[in-house]
Structure formats: C-alpha cells, structure tokens
Amino acid sequence: MAYDQSVPGGFASLSEPLCKLRLFQPDVVFVLGDLFDEGDMVSDKQFKEYVWRYLQMFRLPPGIPLISIVGNHDVGFHYKMHPFFMSRFQNDLNYSLVHLYTIKQIHFVIINSMAMEADGCMFCNEAESALKNISRTLHCMKYPEEAECARTRRHPYSQPILLQHFPTYRISDTMCQEHDAPFIEAYRERFHVISKESTDMLGELLKPRLAFAGHSHHFCHSVNRLGIDEYTVASFSWRNKINPSFMLATLTPDDYVVSKCKMLPQQFVYNSYLCAGIICLMVIALQLMKSLRRSRELDTDQNHSKHN
C-alpha cells in the first residue's frame, strides 16, 4: 500500500485506512514523503514529537513493515538539505538517501528526489554512487554466472520498482491517462518533478518496470518518459485535498495490478457528523419530553389521590 501525506494538520480520518490495512493485510506499507510539514525547520525535540505522532498514526499490525520515504518538507529542497536534517531523518526513520529494499522477490529502489540534481553536491554524489552500486547488484542478480558477481547476494532477479517523492519528469498532468487534479499547472524540473537527465539516469541504471511518487497532492496515472507506468499517489490530508485516496498494489516478480482506493470525502464526513449531532439532539429532546410527560402524569396521579 502507498500513501502521500503531510502532517500535522487536516488529516482524513485515519481509522479508515487503518481498517483497510487490517482488512487487506499488505506485506508492506510505503509512505512517499512529506511525512511532516516543517521537518527542516523544527528543533530536535519537536522533530521527535512529530515522529512519535506519525508512528502512532501508522501503528500497523505486527509483521507489516512501514517504509517512510523522505520528502522536501522532511529535510528541505535540494538547496536546503543539510547533514543535520538528513541524519536525524535517517536515525528515526531509516531511509534518507537511496536504498534497495527487497521483499518476497520484489525489488524496490527507494530514492531521495532532492538528491537527484546531479550537480556535484555531496548528497547528489552519494546518491549517484548508491544507484550505481544498486545497478551492479541488480545486474548480478540477473547474471549470477559472471565472475564479478561471485560474492553478490543471490536474490532472484526481477525488474525493480521506483519509489520516490517527486515524480519523474513530465511537463504537467496533461500527460496523465487518469488524474484528479482540479486544474492543470505546468511543472518545473527539480521543483515539481525530477529533471529529464535524472529521469534518464534512473532508467539507464535501474531499468525499472513501474514507478510510484507523491508530491503533487493529486493522483495521476501516466506512462512516463521511461515508457513505464507511473502512479502519482494523492495526498490523504484534507488540508491538501477534499477527496483523498491511497494506492493498493498486487505485485509479482513479472506482473502487477494497481488500484486507487478512495477515502471518504471531507464534506461527506462533515455532513455525517452534522447529521449524527442532529439525531443525538433529537433523541435527547425526545427523552426529555418523555421524562416531563411522566413527571406531569405522576403529579396528576398524586393530586387525584389527595382529593380522594
């Protein structure tokens, strides 16, 4: 299951997705960045409080990993990333740069989108080096008989799946086969989406078969620049979107099925609360009327008894 979010502020009811988690029993849950609104602005104490709240919100059943991917609101955009922000995200939530995560022979490559600038910065160089190492690892999974692959771990090969906060390069949501953005805006490279060059580099090094991203707050299903399906996962914060959703994917080493799962719209929930409140007031009013009627009947009976 995949989510995009920003906390704190304006969540859709978390009881709904958590109930679905217990119903579907996924093997893993990915949150695709922007876990916090201001992770790059708060003190260590506040950051710990944010992490605690986030982990309480996503308290999953035992045995279901929660993989938290870094977003620009967690450590800052490229120009603002600092070892301090990166290390505390890494220490508390494990995934801050580039990682290969494998579960049930499905390979996911987790990417820090803000480190995809390819401008020679420290984090960009580390990310590119990690991507090249992952590329070699995947190559050795595919061709284990090669001499250089003798000491490489021997997971069965399948094409990896990209997971990152920014989508790969596209000019706007006009390129989506499906989308739910209320209006279309032009996307800026390195701000709304990663650059053409970084997108091409990911394709060349990883040869992925599927991609998931967040950031835009709106759902999009497109065939991206690499010629593969890419799903941009909508935010499920009501402050960002009145009709939140999340993605549910069934994956095998050579196939996939992805579904968009709608959550309750904000207005529907407000109307439900309003109707429930009105019904409660009506029930209370009826009970009070019954109590007053009984009280009057008792007074009348007592007066009759005195006269007799």
Buried (B, 14 or more C-beta within 10 A) or exposed (E): BBBBBBBBEBBBBBEBBBEBBEEEEBEBBBBBBBBBBBBBEBEEEEBEEBBEBBBEBBEBEEEBEBBBBBBBBBBBBBEEBEEEBBEBBBEBBBBBBBBBBBEEEBBBBBBBBBBBBBEEBEBBEBBBEBBEEBBBBBBBBBEBEEEEBEEBEEBEBBBBBBBBBBBBBBEBBEBBEEBBBEEBEEBEBBEBBBBEEBBBBBBEBBBBBBBBBBBBBBBBBBEBBBEBBBBBBBBBBBBBBEBBBBBBBEBEBEEBEBEBBEBBBBEEBEEEEEEEEEEEEEEEEEEEEEEEEEEEEEEEEEEEEEEE
